[in-house]
Amino acid sequence: MRFLGFFLAILLLGGALSIFEYSKIADLRYELKSLKSDLVTFGTQNAELKNQFYALTATGRLEILAKERGLIIDKTPDYMSSNQWLSVSSY
């Protein structure tokens, strides 16, 4: 009788545990599907933002903007020459 009670208790505990675990797995599967759809949405938004960024920083657009502001292209910039002092200790 004692063995039967012990066996029944273990059986009920195992059944309750399996129901609990199944519920958690079902919740995680639903959350995973939701996150996958969010990932697709964010990927699309990221691609659109990249397109907008590249359109704003296109060379032709930047040249027009520079001309509007009165900027000119420096053909020989000073920072490209090798005659600069490298550090204070070079004096």
PyMOL commands that set and color helices and strands:
alter all, ss='L'
color gray80, all
select helices_A, chain A and resi 2-56+59-68+78-80+88-90
alter helices_A, ss='H'
color red, helices_A
deselect
rebuild
show_as cartoon
